[in-house]
Amino acid sequence: MQPESDWITVYHAANPVEAELVAGLLRSQGLSAGVKTNSSTGAIGELPANALETAIAVAPQHDKQARSVIQNYEQNAEREWYCQNCGETQPGSYEICWNCGGNSPD
């Protein structure tokens, strides 16, 4: 979904993939969210990583709710967990173990 011209930027994702994931998370919460076009994606591998930052915007009435969802997303992304099946360390943003498919303890 493309953001409308009056929408407010609420997050800068590290890259277009993360931007789509976060926008999808916001939409799953019933918020109007979209990813602003990043014209640099065609140069992946030739540009520094911060050049791929991609903005996420929401409808003005969803600004406060979106920031709350994003704050929770960031807190979970920083927290690691350990798979009870295989013992591998997992990023907080993973719900399923990358190694064996085991579920997060949460």
C-alpha positions, 0 to 999 in steps of 0.5 A: 500500500502506498502512503497518502501525501498527508500520512506521517512517517513513523519509522525508518526501517533498515531496508525495504524488506524490514519496511514491508514487514513492519508495515504489515505488522501495523496493518495487522493491527488495523492501522493504515500503513504504507512504505514510502518508495526507496529509489536506491534499492536497485543499487543494493551491494553498491551503496552503504547499508544506511542508504537503503533505509526505507520510511514507513508512514501511517494515516494521521489518526493512527500515529499514536497507535503506530508508534506504540506498536513500533516501540513494542516491535523494537523491544522484542527485536532486541531481546534474544531467546534460546530454543528449548529444542536445540539450544540455538540463540534466536533474535527476538523478532523470530517466533520460530527457531531458525535451526529446528523450527521450535517455537519461542517460549513466549 
